[in-house]
Each structure stands twice: as C-alpha cells, then as structure tokens.
Amino acid sequence: MKKQFCQSCGMPLTQASDFGTEKDGSQSSEYCHFCYQNGSWTQPEISLEETIAKGHQAIDQMQINPLKKWFFKTFCGMQIKSLKRWSSKK
C-alpha cells in the first residue's frame, strides 16, 4: 500500500482521524485535518514559507537524533513545494 501524505503540509496520513473533511462531511482523500476541514482550508492565507516553517517547528518537537532532524529539515521544504496545494502556485 502506498503511503499517503497531506497535499498541503506533508503530514503522513496513516489513520482515518488524520484526514480532513469535505463540505458534505466525507473524508478528504488528499488533506489532513490540520489543513482542511468542511471543504475549506483551515488557514487559507498561509504562505508556502509559513507552511515550511511550521514543518520545521514540528520536526524540532520530534524525539529523534539530531542527524535525523537535520535530514528531515533539509528536505522538508523540497517535499512541501512539490505537494498539490503548492505546486500549482509556481
């Protein structure tokens, strides 16, 4: 099974509670509950740069070794830029 990631922030979508919702209440197939609820963005004005900064903050909170943190932070921006929400804004 292919691993799914939120197409706005890159969060892994591993269980039903991770997914956002569409306007009709159904589960979104592409976005997490932090980014997308009831068919709308939770932060419609957030920029790509702010999204990357939030990703870095989340990585800083992870209980992992410093080398992994460096690796994740190094590639975080590249991953987020390639996601559906942001790739269409080039």
N, C-alpha and C positions, 0 to 999 in steps of 0.2 A: 504494500500500500504506500502510495506517495505521500510524503509529509506535507501538510498544508501550513501556510503562513498567512497572516493577515496581510492583505494587499495595500495596507496603509502604513502600518508600523513595523511589520515583520515578525510580530509575536507568533510563536508556534500555536497552531490550533489543534489541540490534541483531544479535547473532550467537548461535549455539547455546550457546556456552560462558558466555553471560551468564545463562542461565536456571537456576533451581534445579531440584530433582528431587522427584518424588513418592515415596511409600513403596515402590512397585514398581520404582523406578529410571527411570521415564519422565520426560520433561522436563515441568516445570511450565509451564503456559500463562500464569501471572499473576505469578510472583515470581522475583526474581533469586537467584543462588547465594549472595550475601552474607546474604540474609534467610531463605532457605528451602532446606533440604536433607533428603532422605529423608522427605518428607512432614511435616516439623516446622519450626517457627521456629528459627532459629539463636540468637536472643535472645528467648525467649518473654516475658520480664518487661520488655522495653524499653518505655518510655512514648512517647507522641506527642512530648512535648517533647524527649526524648533523641534521637529519630529526627530531628527538625528540627535539633537541634544538630549531629548527625553530618553532615547535609546541608550545613550552613554550613561545617563543617570541610573537607568535600570541595571546596566552592566556593573556599575560601581557597587550596587547593592548586592550583587551575587556573591555567594560564599564560594569562590573559586580562586585558584592560584593566580598570582599577578601576570604570569605569562599568558594564560588563557584570557584574562581581562584585556590585556594589550591586543591580543589577536582579535577578539570579538569587537573591540572598539575600532580597530584599524579597518575592519571590513564592514562594520555597521552601516556607514554612510553609503558605500557602494551597493549594499543589498537594498537599502531603503530607496535609493534613487531608481532602482530597477523595478520597483513594485508598481502595480497598475495605477494607483492614485497619483503617483509622481511621474511615472514615465511618459504620461500623456501631456505633461506640462513643460516639456523641453522646448 
